[in-house]
Amino acid sequence: MSAPPVLSAAENLNSSNFSSEELVEAMKNLQLQNQALLQENRTLKATHMPQGKAKAVAPEQVTDDDDESILNAKDVKRLQRDGRSLVIFCYLWWDKLPVFGFDRTQCQEELDLLCAKLAEWYALLKEAQAAIDNFTVKKRQAESRLDLLRVVEALYQEVPEKYHDLIKSDYTHLTMVMKDAASSLRSTSVFNMKKSANIIFEGIVPITAFTNGHDQSTDQLCLTLLGYDSIRQRYAQCPELLFPPGQGRKQGPALFWSPTLVKVLSHVLLGPSSLTTGKKTRSTNAVLWEKTVITPGAIAYAAVIARYLLSRDNTFAEIGESTKIPYAANCQFYIRTIEATLSLSLTKRTLEFFNKNLFLPKRNMRGLAIASLQEASDEEEEAIVRGLYETKVDRETEVASLEEDTTANTTFLAPQLTLRAPTVTVGASLTSNYVDIGSDNDDDNNNNISDIDKDEDEDEITANGTPPNTPMESITVTAETARLQELATRTKTVTFMLPGIDTQAAEPVENEAAGSMAVQEALNGGHMVIHNGTQGSMGTCGGTRGRGGKWGSKCQGGKKKATESVQSAPRGWNLRSQAPPM
């Protein structure tokens, strides 16, 4: 006999006409029904339980309108490559900017308009800054917008044209792929760079500065290189670290000519092994990204990373967690500084310095010829570059504070339009520009300072350095002063020694007047050798000089022995600047 329905049992319970036997029977029926329902629930749960160990499910990619993404695996790989490349060659934190969703044509039109407007404002500021209401606020707003639009332009240049419509429409999958790749590259490169910090700063900072437990906040050398002001308790925007070792901010306009910055870029572009052996890793970022020249963004990247490695900040972010250094704002400042002066020969030589030391076949990070690119600079250009980074505009509070010194004698330059484009950078020269001191071969070491290849009809050679776009073979002397020319009347042949040039194929040049005596100052001091009309190849030459004293030289290893000469140097000649006294 089956149990009565639940409703029947309930009705029996609620009924007023029931006997004790009926009540007991109804209670039994309810208990049986409850047991049957519980058993049915257990059966249903057991049937729908997943079999075996549950597997982790990858989060679904969010795409527009929940449709399947139009990007295939090949597209994703290419976009990831471009996203990583932009971190190095455009802007470290480009993925933090709202760069997607822009139309390229409108972007270029707005860039033109902003550049023209900024140029007008800069001109007005130069004439009468006090007459402009809220100039500082307007200038920074325009610069911030300009920084954004330049990254947009670089994004369009980096990514193939077939993806441009997706960029314009801010396609979610493309945006996520590129931003994730950029964030990953930024974190990974900094993490790996920390492990090579002792090599990057070799010869500048003791190796103990990068050991566990070392407090860089109390290391006076690190603080000096970072430009820390203990009174104002802030860090300089362009510290000693960004200049050649031992030169500093007050010695010349060679901002960014630091071997540390070259090593940072060599590590991320050519692999860690390039710092020790001079050899590239097989699959380097430079090869994968098809990069052969340096951009202002790459130099800014190196400057920011070098400052971070030497700081006490444990986490790399847009603002230092301990030092409060505004790394992101400084990165943009460095880019604007380089781009605003890109037409100057000083900045062109800066780009050439990086290109030669990074992309030539024969390289060695232990011997960088910084001085080989230095030449007599135009005083007006030096004043322009100095005006961009000297104290009155060199403030870590530039972004956070609106205070301005209206009496500051500062140079302002309107940035040029498409200066982040790879086409505007100076290409890698075919002429070597390094001093290789890591070779075990004596012959290689003797070639550190060598002669210049010369044509038969070449009359004069300069040692003041090479213009950015002038081949070494076509260098000519410019007579700076008649006083210096008189010093060369004793000899017929003058040969100036530049680093990185093959000596075996060189021959002396007949030169009656001997031209200018402004001698290229190499890493270990100036080197000059004077021969009395001898022919044949020359070996290694080395010389010493004293201020207002003697020029001495000695040659070894030539096919025909050269006659040694001693030449007097004019008193009062500033040997560092290679300029005669006034």
KEMI-828225 format. One line per 10 residues: their letters; for each residue x, y negated, z negated of C-alpha. Coordinates in steps of 0.25 Angstrom, whole numbers, plus 5000, padded with zeros to 4 digits. Last residue first. Example, Ala and Ser with C-alpha at 12.3 -4.5 7.8 and 13.67 -1.06 7.14 Angstrom:
<rs>
SA) 5055/5004/4971  5049/5018/4969
</rs>
This chain:
<rs>
MPPAQSRLNW) 5364/4661/5104  5371/4674/5100  5370/4685/5111  5359/4695/5110  5361/4710/5108  5350/4710/5097  5359/4719/5088  5372/4713/5093  5369/4699/5089  5381/4692/5096
GRPASQVSET) 5387/4683/5086  5401/4685/5091  5402/4690/5105  5407/4705/5106  5421/4707/5110  5424/4718/5120  5433/4730/5119  5437/4738/5130  5440/4753/5132  5445/4758/5146
AKKKGGQCKS) 5436/4769/5150  5442/4783/5152  5438/4789/5165  5428/4801/5165  5422/4795/5152  5422/4803/5139  5425/4792/5129  5422/4777/5128  5425/4767/5117  5419/4754/5115
GWKGGRGRTG) 5421/4742/5106  5414/4729/5106  5421/4719/5096  5416/4710/5085  5405/4699/5084  5396/4709/5078  5403/4722/5079  5403/4733/5090  5405/4748/5091  5406/4756/5103
GCTGMSGQTG) 5403/4770/5109  5404/4775/5123  5402/4789/5127  5408/4794/5140  5409/4786/5153  5408/4790/5168  5418/4785/5178  5424/4772/5181  5432/4762/5173  5431/4747/5176
NHIVMHGGNL) 5436/4742/5162  5425/4749/5153  5417/4742/5142  5409/4751/5133  5397/4746/5125  5389/4752/5114  5380/4745/5105  5376/4751/5091  5373/4765/5087  5358/4765/5092
AEQVAMSGAA) 5362/4757/5105  5364/4742/5107  5364/4739/5121  5375/4729/5124  5372/4714/5128  5385/4712/5135  5379/4706/5148  5385/4707/5161  5399/4713/5163  5403/4702/5172
ENEVPEAAQT) 5411/4711/5182  5403/4723/5181  5407/4736/5186  5398/4747/5181  5404/4759/5173  5399/4773/5177  5388/4782/5172  5385/4796/5176  5390/4802/5163  5384/4793/5153
DIGPLMFTVT) 5370/4797/5154  5361/4786/5147  5354/4789/5133  5360/4777/5126  5365/4764/5133  5380/4761/5134  5384/4748/5141  5395/4749/5152  5403/4736/5155  5413/4737/5167
KTRTALEQLR) 5422/4726/5172  5429/4721/5158  5435/4709/5152  5424/4699/5157  5413/4706/5148  5413/4696/5137  5410/4684/5146  5396/4690/5149  5392/4689/5135  5394/4674/5134
ATEATVTISE) 5387/4673/5148  5374/4677/5141  5363/4687/5143  5369/4693/5156  5358/4703/5160  5364/4717/5163  5357/4726/5173  5349/4739/5170  5346/4747/5183  5350/4761/5179
MPTNPPTGNA) 5343/4760/5166  5329/4759/5173  5321/4746/5170  5307/4748/5165  5309/4746/5150  5320/4736/5151  5333/4743/5147  5343/4739/5136  5352/4728/5134  5364/4735/5139
TIEDEDEDKD) 5364/4729/5153  5371/4734/5165  5377/4727/5177  5381/4728/5191  5374/4740/5196  5378/4744/5211  5383/4758/5207  5371/4761/5199  5372/4763/5184  5369/4774/5174
IDSINNNNDD) 5371/4769/5160  5381/4773/5150  5379/4781/5138  5377/4781/5123  5371/4794/5118  5379/4802/5129  5390/4806/5119  5380/4814/5111  5376/4822/5123  5390/4825/5126
DNDSGIDVYN) 5393/4829/5112  5381/4839/5113  5374/4841/5100  5363/4832/5104  5355/4824/5093  5360/4810/5096  5353/4807/5109  5352/4792/5110  5339/4789/5117  5334/4781/5129
STLSAGVTVT) 5335/4789/5141  5331/4782/5154  5319/4787/5162  5310/4778/5154  5297/4782/5149  5286/4774/5154  5282/4761/5147  5267/4761/5143  5257/4754/5151  5252/4766/5158
PARLTLQPAL) 5249/4774/5145  5237/4764/5142  5238/4758/5129  5242/4745/5134  5228/4743/5142  5225/4729/5139  5236/4721/5133  5236/4716/5119  5235/4701/5116  5248/4697/5109
FTTNATTDEE) 5249/4689/5096  5262/4683/5091  5262/4678/5077  5267/4665/5071  5259/4667/5058  5252/4654/5054  5238/4660/5054  5242/4671/5044  5231/4681/5045  5222/4687/5035
LSAVETERDV) 5212/4697/5041  5216/4709/5033  5213/4724/5035  5219/4725/5049  5231/4717/5048  5233/4722/5033  5246/4730/5037  5252/4717/5042  5262/4714/5053  5256/4701/5058
KTEYLGRVIA) 5264/4691/5050  5275/4701/5047  5280/4704/5061  5273/4714/5070  5267/4707/5082  5275/4694/5081  5288/4703/5082  5284/4708/5096  5281/4694/5101  5294/4688/5095
EEEEDSAEQL) 5302/4700/5101  5295/4697/5115  5299/4682/5114  5313/4685/5110  5315/4694/5123  5322/4706/5119  5337/4710/5122  5337/4725/5123  5333/4736/5115  5330/4749/5122
SAIALGRMNR) 5343/4756/5119  5341/4752/5104  5331/4762/5101  5339/4774/5106  5333/4786/5099  5342/4797/5094  5336/4807/5085  5323/4808/5093  5331/4814/5104  5326/4813/5119
KPLFLNKNFF) 5330/4818/5132  5318/4819/5142  5313/4805/5139  5299/4804/5133  5301/4800/5119  5313/4791/5118  5311/4784/5131  5296/4782/5129  5298/4776/5115  5308/4766/5119
ELTRKTLSLS) 5301/4762/5132  5289/4759/5124  5297/4750/5115  5304/4744/5127  5291/4740/5133  5287/4734/5120  5300/4725/5120  5298/4722/5135  5285/4715/5132  5272/4719/5140
LTAEITRIYF) 5268/4729/5129  5268/4718/5118  5253/4719/5115  5253/4734/5117  5264/4736/5107  5258/4728/5096  5244/4733/5099  5248/4747/5097  5256/4744/5085  5244/4737/5079
QCNAAYPIKT) 5234/4748/5082  5243/4758/5075  5244/4748/5063  5229/4748/5062  5229/4763/5062  5240/4765/5052  5234/4755/5042  5245/4757/5031  5237/4759/5018  5250/4765/5012
SEGIEAFTND) 5243/4776/5005  5231/4781/5014  5237/4775/5026  5226/4769/5035  5223/4776/5048  5226/4789/5042  5238/4798/5040  5237/4804/5027  5249/4805/5017  5253/4790/5018
RSLLYRAIVA) 5266/4788/5011  5272/4781/5024  5283/4786/5032  5275/4795/5041  5264/4785/5042  5273/4774/5047  5279/4784/5058  5264/4788/5062  5260/4773/5064  5272/4770/5072
AYAIAGPTIV) 5271/4782/5081  5257/4780/5084  5259/4765/5087  5270/4770/5097  5260/4780/5103  5249/4769/5104  5259/4760/5111  5261/4770/5122  5272/4780/5125  5275/4786/5138
TKEWLVANTS) 5275/4801/5143  5262/4806/5138  5255/4818/5145  5247/4821/5133  5252/4836/5132  5266/4832/5136  5267/4821/5125  5260/4830/5115  5271/4840/5117  5270/4854/5122
RTKKGTTLSS) 5284/4859/5123  5289/4851/5111  5299/4841/5116  5314/4841/5113  5322/4831/5106  5326/4841/5096  5323/4835/5083  5311/4825/5085  5307/4832/5098  5304/4844/5090
PGLLVHSLVK) 5292/4837/5083  5284/4836/5097  5285/4827/5109  5273/4818/5107  5270/4818/5092  5285/4820/5087  5291/4811/5098  5281/4800/5094  5285/4800/5080  5300/4801/5084
VLTPSWFLAP) 5298/4788/5093  5292/4781/5081  5303/4785/5072  5313/4780/5082  5308/4766/5079  5306/4756/5091  5292/4753/5086  5295/4738/5085  5309/4734/5091  5307/4719/5090
GQKRGQGPPF) 5319/4717/5082  5327/4716/5069  5316/4711/5059  5306/4723/5059  5317/4734/5056  5329/4737/5063  5335/4748/5054  5328/4759/5062  5320/4754/5074  5307/4748/5071
LLEPCQAYRQ) 5294/4755/5067  5298/4759/5053  5302/4745/5049  5287/4742/5048  5277/4736/5058  5264/4735/5050  5271/4733/5037  5266/4741/5025  5259/4735/5013  5261/4732/4999
RISDYGLLTL) 5263/4717/5000  5274/4717/4990  5279/4731/4994  5279/4728/5009  5281/4742/5016  5287/4741/5030  5286/4756/5032  5301/4757/5034  5303/4750/5021  5293/4759/5014
CLQDTSQDHG) 5300/4771/5019  5313/4767/5015  5308/4762/5001  5302/4776/4998  5292/4774/4987  5279/4776/4995  5287/4787/5003  5286/4796/4991  5293/4809/4994  5286/4821/4988
NTFATIPVIG) 5287/4829/5000  5299/4825/5009  5297/4814/5020  5305/4803/5014  5316/4814/5011  5320/4814/5025  5326/4800/5024  5320/4789/5033  5326/4783/5045  5336/4793/5050
EFIINASKKM) 5325/4803/5053  5311/4797/5052  5305/4806/5062  5313/4818/5058  5308/4817/5043  5294/4814/5048  5293/4827/5055  5283/4834/5046  5275/4821/5045  5274/4821/5060
NFVSTSRLSS) 5267/4834/5061  5256/4829/5052  5255/4816/5059  5254/4823/5073  5243/4832/5067  5234/4822/5061  5234/4813/5074  5233/4824/5083  5221/4830/5076  5214/4816/5075
AADKMVMTLH) 5216/4814/5090  5211/4828/5094  5199/4826/5085  5196/4813/5092  5197/4818/5106  5188/4830/5103  5178/4823/5095  5176/4812/5106  5176/4822/5117  5165/4829/5110
TYDSKILDHY) 5157/4817/5107  5156/4810/5120  5158/4796/5118  5151/4792/5131  5163/4784/5136  5173/4795/5132  5164/4806/5139  5164/4797/5151  5179/4796/5151  5181/4811/5150
KEPVEQYLAE) 5184/4813/5165  5194/4801/5165  5204/4809/5157  5207/4804/5143  5219/4796/5140  5215/4783/5147  5201/4783/5142  5206/4785/5128  5217/4774/5130  5206/4764/5134
VVRLLDLRSE) 5198/4768/5121  5210/4766/5113  5212/4753/5119  5197/4749/5116  5199/4752/5101  5212/4744/5099  5205/4733/5107  5193/4733/5097  5202/4732/5085  5210/4721/5092
AQRKKVTFND) 5198/4713/5094  5193/4715/5080  5207/4711/5075  5207/4698/5084  5193/4694/5080  5196/4696/5065  5210/4688/5066  5204/4677/5074  5193/4674/5064  5192/4660/5069
IAAQAEKLLA) 5203/4656/5078  5209/4642/5076  5219/4647/5066  5226/4656/5077  5230/4644/5085  5238/4646/5098  5242/4661/5095  5229/4664/5091  5222/4659/5103  5231/4667/5112
YWEALKACLL) 5228/4679/5104  5214/4677/5105  5214/4676/5120  5223/4688/5121  5213/4695/5112  5201/4691/5121  5208/4696/5134  5212/4709/5127  5198/4710/5122  5191/4708/5136
DLEEQCQTRD) 5201/4718/5143  5198/4728/5133  5183/4726/5134  5184/4728/5149  5192/4741/5147  5183/4747/5137  5171/4743/5145  5177/4751/5157  5181/4763/5148  5167/4764/5142
FGFVPLKDWW) 5168/4767/5127  5161/4779/5120  5174/4784/5113  5184/4775/5107  5178/4774/5093  5191/4774/5086  5196/4784/5076  5200/4793/5087  5211/4783/5091  5218/4784/5078
LYCFIVLSRG) 5232/4785/5082  5230/4776/5095  5234/4778/5109  5246/4787/5112  5246/4796/5100  5232/4797/5096  5228/4796/5111  5235/4809/5114  5227/4817/5104  5214/4813/5110
DRQLRKVDKA) 5219/4815/5124  5223/4830/5121  5210/4832/5114  5203/4827/5126  5211/4837/5135  5208/4849/5126  5193/4845/5125  5192/4844/5140  5199/4858/5142  5189/4864/5132
NLISEDDDDT) 5177/4859/5139  5170/4846/5136  5156/4844/5141  5151/4848/5126  5139/4856/5125  5127/4848/5122  5123/4843/5108  5119/4830/5113  5133/4825/5113  5143/4835/5107
VQEPAVAKAK) 5145/4839/5093  5156/4850/5092  5150/4862/5084  5158/4865/5071  5165/4878/5072  5158/4889/5066  5166/4897/5056  5163/4912/5056  5154/4919/5047  5159/4933/5042
GQPMHTAKLT) 5151/4945/5046  5136/4945/5050  5128/4933/5047  5115/4935/5038  5102/4935/5046  5098/4949/5043  5102/4949/5028  5094/4937/5026  5081/4943/5032  5082/4955/5024
RNEQLLAQNQ) 5084/4948/5011  5071/4940/5014  5063/4952/5017  5068/4959/5004  5063/4946/4997  5050/4946/5004  5047/4961/5000  5051/4958/4986  5041/4947/4985  5030/4955/4991
LQLNKMAEVL) 5032/4966/4981  5032/4956/4969  5019/4950/4975  5012/4964/4976  5016/4968/4962  5010/4955/4956  4997/4958/4964  4996/4972/4958  4998/4966/4944  4987/4956/4946
EESSFNSSNL) 4977/4967/4952  4979/4976/4940  4977/4964/4930  4963/4961/4937  4960/4950/4947  4949/4940/4949  4956/4926/4947  4963/4927/4960  4976/4920/4961  4984/4932/4959
NEAASLVPPA) 4976/4940/4969  4978/4929/4979  4992/4929/4977  4992/4944/4979  4984/4942/4992  4993/4931/4997  5005/4940/4994  5000/4951/5003  4996/4964/4997  5007/4975/4995
SM) 5006/4987/5004  5000/5000/5000
</rs>
